[in-house]
Amino acid sequence: MLAIIGGSGLSRLATLEGERRQVVRTPYGEPSGPLTFGRIRGRDVVFLARHGYGHTIAPHRVNYRANIWALKEQGVEGVISVASVGGIRADFGPGTLVIPHQIIDYTWGRRNTFFDGPGDPVVHIDFTEPYAPALRARLLAAARACGEAVHDGGVYAATQGPRLETAAEIDRLERDGADIVGMTGMPEAALAREAGLAYAAIAVVANHAAGRGTSARAIALEAIERVLEAAMARVRRIIEEVVTT
């Protein structure tokens, strides 16, 4: 069973059949909301809205540990993250879908490991490839199968938020090698690795990053919702395809 974590623009999966919600308790507190179980094309799927079903939880306030733990407890085999991002690369304009392959973490102060309690052993995970290659390959194959164009690879810069970045900060991220910028990629990916869950992402470019393209002077926030609405329809088609492969 695959789990889908939806970000801004994807607070529910309209294609779920037999939908039911279940409240899950964890040793790390409350997840972002109840888990939503259902079936897509006859396959079991569980969905969780990262920011809550009313989109009320800011990126730095998401209880990432509780979310991943709750999904792990349900026996999922892998997690697909859907997240909206800003495009840094010139060819990553609004509406572009990216299957990232690397992360640079600029977040701070987030509870970023399961192994920090009194007496817990020190645990080091290999994070050379933060996204599971096999699950990434499934996403790419699913996109091809349903005719949706995606970019294979991109470096995701995870920033603290909730404010958007300055143009100078985007310049710095570009110098560091980042292609897209978002606020929820970490510690979610690392916690999934600690939990032994395959993890991959579909990043939806909602806008040019600050100082780039149409955001050269300012980011048109009112346009983001329109972009996400159209792009998420494409994301849903990919998700429908990937759960059956």
C-alpha positions as CSV (number, residue, x, y, z in Angstrom):
1,M,0.0,0.0,0.0
2,L,1.3,3.4,-0.9
3,A,0.8,6.6,1.2
4,I,0.3,10.0,-0.4
5,I,1.2,13.1,1.6
6,G,-0.5,16.1,0.0
7,G,0.8,19.6,0.3
8,S,-0.5,23.0,-0.7
9,G,-3.1,22.5,-3.5
10,L,-3.7,18.8,-2.7
11,S,-5.7,18.5,0.6
12,R,-7.7,15.5,-0.6
13,L,-7.7,12.8,-3.3
14,A,-11.0,13.1,-5.1
15,T,-10.4,9.8,-6.9
16,L,-10.4,7.7,-3.6
17,E,-13.2,5.1,-3.5
18,G,-14.7,3.9,-0.3
19,E,-13.1,6.7,1.6
20,R,-12.9,6.5,5.4
21,R,-10.9,8.5,7.9
22,Q,-9.0,7.1,11.0
23,V,-7.5,9.0,13.9
24,V,-4.1,7.7,14.7
25,R,-2.1,8.3,17.9
26,T,1.7,8.3,18.0
27,P,4.4,8.5,20.6
28,Y,5.4,11.8,18.9
29,G,2.0,13.6,19.2
30,E,-0.8,14.2,16.8
31,P,-0.3,13.9,13.0
32,S,-1.5,16.7,10.8
33,G,-5.0,15.0,10.7
34,P,-6.8,11.7,10.4
35,L,-5.5,9.3,7.8
36,T,-7.8,8.9,4.9
37,F,-8.1,5.3,3.5
38,G,-9.6,4.3,0.2
39,R,-9.0,2.5,-3.1
40,I,-7.8,3.8,-6.5
41,R,-8.4,1.3,-9.4
42,G,-8.9,-1.4,-6.8
43,R,-5.6,-0.7,-4.9
44,D,-5.5,0.4,-1.3
45,V,-4.1,3.9,-0.7
46,V,-3.8,6.1,2.4
47,F,-3.7,9.8,2.2
48,L,-2.6,12.5,4.7
49,A,-2.9,16.3,4.2
50,R,0.4,17.6,5.4
51,H,-0.9,21.0,6.4
52,G,-4.2,19.6,7.8
53,Y,-7.4,19.3,6.0
54,G,-8.1,23.0,6.5
55,H,-4.6,24.0,5.5
56,T,-3.9,25.5,8.9
57,I,-0.5,24.1,9.8
58,A,2.5,26.1,8.7
59,P,5.5,24.2,7.3
60,H,7.7,24.7,10.3
61,R,4.8,23.6,12.6
62,V,4.1,20.3,10.8
63,N,4.6,17.3,13.1
64,Y,6.7,15.4,10.6
65,R,7.6,12.7,13.1
66,A,4.0,11.9,13.9
67,N,3.0,11.9,10.3
68,I,5.7,9.4,9.2
69,W,5.2,7.2,12.3
70,A,1.4,7.1,11.7
71,L,1.9,6.0,8.1
72,K,4.5,3.4,9.1
73,E,2.2,1.9,11.7
74,Q,-0.4,1.3,8.9
75,G,2.0,-0.9,7.0
76,V,2.6,1.3,4.0
77,E,5.4,0.2,1.6
78,G,6.3,3.7,0.4
79,V,5.4,7.4,0.6
80,I,4.8,9.8,-2.3
81,S,5.1,13.4,-1.3
82,V,3.3,16.1,-3.3
83,A,4.6,19.6,-2.7
84,S,4.4,23.0,-4.3
85,V,7.7,24.7,-4.9
86,G,9.2,27.8,-6.5
87,G,11.2,27.3,-9.7
88,I,14.8,28.5,-9.6
89,R,16.0,27.0,-12.9
90,A,15.0,29.1,-15.9
91,D,13.1,26.1,-17.5
92,F,11.2,25.3,-14.3
93,G,8.3,27.7,-14.8
94,P,4.9,27.7,-13.2
95,G,3.0,24.4,-13.8
96,T,6.2,22.3,-14.3
97,L,6.2,18.9,-12.6
98,V,9.6,17.8,-11.2
99,I,10.6,14.4,-9.7
100,P,13.6,15.6,-7.6
101,H,16.6,13.5,-7.0
102,Q,18.5,15.5,-4.3
103,I,17.9,17.8,-1.3
104,I,19.8,20.6,0.4
105,D,18.4,21.2,3.9
106,Y,18.3,24.8,5.1
107,T,15.7,24.2,7.8
108,W,16.4,24.6,11.5
109,G,14.8,23.8,14.9
110,R,12.6,21.1,13.5
111,R,12.3,17.7,15.3
112,N,14.3,15.9,12.6
113,T,15.0,12.4,14.0
114,F,13.2,9.5,15.8
115,F,16.4,8.8,17.7
116,D,16.8,11.7,20.2
117,G,15.2,10.4,23.4
118,P,17.0,9.7,26.7
119,G,19.1,6.6,26.3
120,D,18.4,6.2,22.6
121,P,21.4,4.9,20.6
122,V,23.0,7.1,18.1
123,V,21.7,6.1,14.6
124,H,23.2,7.3,11.4
125,I,21.2,6.7,8.2
126,D,22.8,6.7,4.7
127,F,21.2,9.7,2.9
128,T,23.4,9.8,-0.2
129,E,20.3,9.4,-2.3
130,P,17.4,11.0,-0.3
131,Y,14.7,9.8,-2.7
132,A,14.3,6.0,-3.2
133,P,15.5,5.2,-6.8
134,A,12.9,2.5,-7.3
135,L,10.0,4.6,-6.3
136,R,11.3,7.6,-8.3
137,A,11.4,5.2,-11.3
138,R,7.8,4.2,-10.7
139,L,6.7,7.8,-10.7
140,L,8.6,8.5,-14.0
141,A,7.1,5.4,-15.6
142,A,3.6,6.3,-14.4
143,A,4.0,9.8,-15.9
144,R,5.1,8.4,-19.2
145,A,2.2,5.9,-19.2
146,C,-0.4,8.6,-18.7
147,G,1.3,11.1,-21.0
148,E,2.2,13.7,-18.4
149,A,5.5,15.6,-18.9
150,V,7.7,15.6,-15.9
151,H,11.4,16.6,-15.4
152,D,13.5,13.7,-14.3
153,G,15.7,15.1,-11.5
154,G,16.2,18.4,-9.7
155,V,17.8,19.6,-6.5
156,Y,15.2,20.6,-3.9
157,A,16.2,23.3,-1.4
158,A,14.2,23.0,1.8
159,T,13.9,26.4,3.5
160,Q,12.4,27.2,6.9
161,G,9.3,29.3,5.9
162,P,6.6,30.2,6.3
163,R,7.7,33.4,4.5
164,L,8.9,33.2,0.9
165,E,12.6,33.9,0.1
166,T,14.3,37.1,-0.9
167,A,15.8,37.4,-4.3
168,A,19.3,37.4,-2.7
169,E,18.5,34.1,-0.9
170,I,17.4,32.5,-4.2
171,D,20.7,33.7,-5.8
172,R,22.5,31.9,-2.9
173,L,20.4,28.7,-3.4
174,E,21.2,28.8,-7.1
175,R,24.9,29.1,-6.4
176,D,24.5,26.1,-4.1
177,G,23.1,24.1,-6.9
178,A,19.4,24.1,-6.1
179,D,16.8,23.9,-8.9
180,I,13.6,24.3,-6.9
181,V,12.7,25.7,-3.4
182,G,10.1,24.5,-0.9
183,M,9.5,24.4,2.8
184,T,8.4,20.8,3.6
185,G,11.0,18.5,2.0
186,M,12.9,18.1,5.2
187,P,12.8,16.5,7.7
188,E,10.1,14.4,6.1
189,A,12.4,12.6,3.7
190,A,15.0,11.8,6.4
191,L,12.4,10.6,8.8
192,A,11.0,8.3,6.1
193,R,14.5,6.9,5.6
194,E,14.8,6.3,9.4
195,A,11.5,4.5,9.4
196,G,12.5,2.3,6.5
197,L,10.0,3.7,4.1
198,A,10.7,4.3,0.4
199,Y,10.1,7.9,-0.3
200,A,9.8,10.0,-3.5
201,A,8.3,13.3,-4.4
202,I,6.3,15.1,-7.1
203,A,7.2,18.8,-6.9
204,V,4.8,21.2,-8.5
205,V,6.3,24.5,-9.5
206,A,3.7,27.1,-8.4
207,N,5.7,30.2,-9.3
208,H,9.0,31.5,-10.4
209,A,11.2,31.9,-7.3
210,A,11.9,35.4,-6.1
211,G,13.9,37.5,-8.5
212,R,13.2,35.1,-11.4
213,G,11.0,35.3,-14.4
214,T,7.5,36.7,-13.6
215,S,8.6,37.0,-10.0
216,A,11.5,39.4,-10.8
217,R,9.9,42.2,-8.8
218,A,7.3,40.4,-6.7
219,I,5.6,37.0,-6.5
220,A,2.0,37.2,-7.7
221,L,0.4,35.2,-4.9
222,E,-3.0,35.4,-6.4
223,A,-1.8,33.4,-9.4
224,I,-0.5,30.5,-7.5
225,E,-3.8,29.0,-6.7
226,R,-4.8,28.9,-10.4
227,V,-1.5,27.2,-11.3
228,L,-1.8,24.6,-8.6
229,E,-5.4,23.8,-9.5
230,A,-4.5,22.9,-13.1
231,A,-1.2,21.2,-12.1
232,M,-2.8,19.0,-9.4
233,A,-5.2,17.5,-11.9
234,R,-2.1,16.2,-13.7
235,V,-0.6,15.0,-10.4
236,R,-3.7,13.0,-9.7
237,R,-3.4,11.2,-13.0
238,I,0.1,10.2,-12.2
239,I,-0.9,9.0,-8.8
240,E,-3.7,7.0,-10.2
241,E,-1.2,5.3,-12.6
242,V,1.6,4.7,-10.1
243,V,-0.6,2.9,-7.5
244,T,-1.3,0.2,-10.1
245,T,2.3,-0.4,-11.1
